[in-house]
Amino acid sequence: MYPTTLRAFRDVGVKGHETFIDAAAILAERFRDVRFFVVGDEFSGDGSYRRALQQRASKLVSTNRLQFLGHRTDMRNVLSGLDILSNPSLSESASYTMIEAALMEKPVVATRVGGLKDTVLDGRTGRLVDPAEATQLAEAISSLIVDADLRREFGRAGRRHVLGLFDIHATVDVLEAIYADTIDGEHS
């Protein structure tokens, strides 16, 4: 958890927690028995950013619809208990959490930024939405809440996708090809 310095998104932290909280509020109105969890905590700071997020979510927290789980070292256990995983980041390289979720056949919803666009194939392994768009995030999550078959389909496809994408042998082959092209280019 940390705020952003990106001018276009002054009201949203880098990991999009505010967007998730706002989407959860929309979804809580539609679905009475859905619960939401925020996993993680501030890497540094005095806790003021986390407290601001908790204040933003105070209505959901007070009704036990949203819980802040804090920093966890047992992500396998956390992920196994979730039906859908969301990563609404504004900026992301390779999201290991999304990869881990896909390996556990969990359907995912993420933003169209950085490495998330490679990890999540929109409409095939999960849903991609624009960053800082709570309504889009809520709609994408909603589509998975109401369709258990789609959740299973995305989960299975996500696992196949990341196993192929992050296979060490495939990665080495790609790197060798890049090096060979670079070396050949220097000799030309």
N, C-alpha and C positions, 0 to 999 in steps of 0.2 A: 504494500500500500504506500503510494506516494503521489503527491500532486504533480501535475504536469507543468512544464514551462512552455508548452506549445501555445502560441497566441490564439490559434483558432479554437482551442478547447480549454479555455481558462477555468471553466466550471466543472471539468471532468478530470479526474486523476488518470495517470498513464494506463492503469489497468481497467479503467472503465467501471469502477465500482458504483459510481453514481448512476450510470446508465442501467446497470443491473438492478439496483435498488428501485429505480423508477419503473423499470419493466416489471419487477416483482409486484409492485403496487398495482399495476394494471392487471396482471394475471391473478392476483389475490381477489380482485373484484369478480372475475369470471369463474374461478375455480376455488370452491370453498375448502377442499381438502389438500391442496398443494402447499408444500412447505419449501422454503428457500434457505440456502446456506451460503455464507461468505467465508471462504477459507483463506487464511493468511493474515499477516499483520504487518505493521510498519517495520522496515528494515532498520531505520534509524529515526530519531526524532523523539519528541516528548509525548507522543500518543494523541496529539491534538487532531491530526488528520483522521485517525480511526474514530475518535470521539465525534468528529463532524459527520462521518459516515453513519455512525450509530444514531446520531440525532436525526439525520435525514430519514433513517429507517425506523424511527421511534414508534410509529403506529403499528408497523408490521412486527416489530420486536415485542411490543406490549401485548399483542394478541398471539404471540408464539408462532407466528407465520414465518419469521425470518430469524435465523440465529447467526451470530458471528462466532465461528469456531476458533479463530486465532491461528497461530502458527501450529502446524501439525507435521509430525515426522512419519505418520502412518498413512500416507496417501493411498496405499493399496486398500486399506480398510475404508477410508473416506470415499474413494471412488466406487468401491463395490456397493456402497449404500445409496448411491445416486441413480436416478433414472435418466437424467439428462444433465450434461455438463455444458456450461456456458463460459466463454472467454470473450468479454466485450472490450478488449484492449484497444487503445489508440495507436500503440506501437508495440510490435512483438517480433522477435527474431524467430527462433524455433521454439515453440511452446511445448515443453516436455510433458506438461500436464495434459494437453490435448492428445499427444501421442500415446501417453499412458492410458487415457480414457478410451481411445480407439482400440488399443491392444486388449482392453477389457470389454470390448464390444459395446461401449456406451455411446449413444448418439450425442452429437455435439452441435453447438451453435456458437459461432465466432464472428468476429468482424473481418472485413476485407482489408487486412493490413499485413504487411511483412510476410513471415513464414506461415502464418495461418492460412493464407491463400493456397499454399502448397499442401499443407497437412489436411485441410478440409476441402473436399470437392463439393461445391454447392449443388444440392439436389441429388447427390450420389452417396456421400458419406456423412453428410450433415447439412447445415444451413449456414450461409454467410450473409451478414447484414452490414450496412454502412456503420462506421464508428459514430458513437455518441448519439445514436438514434434509438431511444428507449421503445418507441412504438414498434419499430421494425423488429427489435430484439424480442419484444413480447409476442408479436405475431409469429415469429419463427419458432419460439419455444412452445407457443400454443399449438402450432401444427403438430408438434411431437407429443404434447400432452394428450391430445385427442386421438392419436393414431398409434396404437401399440405395435401394429405390423410395421409401420414406417420406422419406428424406433429400432425394432429388431433388424430391419433391413439395413438401415444406416450403420448400426453397430457392427454387423457382420462385414459390410463393405468397407467400413473404416479400418477394421482390423486387417483385412486383406491389403488395403491400400498402404498402410504404414509399414506392414511387414515387407512389402515390395520396395517402398520408398527408402526405408532405412536399413535395408539388408547390407551388411558389411561388404559382401562380395560385389554387389551392384555398385556400391559407393566407390570401392577400389577401382572397378572397371571404368567408371566415369572419370575419376581423378587421373588414372593412367592415360585415358584418351585426351584429356585436357593437357596434360604434360607433354604427350607425344605431339599434339598439334602445336603447342607453344615452341617446342624444340625444333620441329620441322619448319615453322615459320621463321625462326631465327637463322636457319641454315639456307633459306631461300634467297 
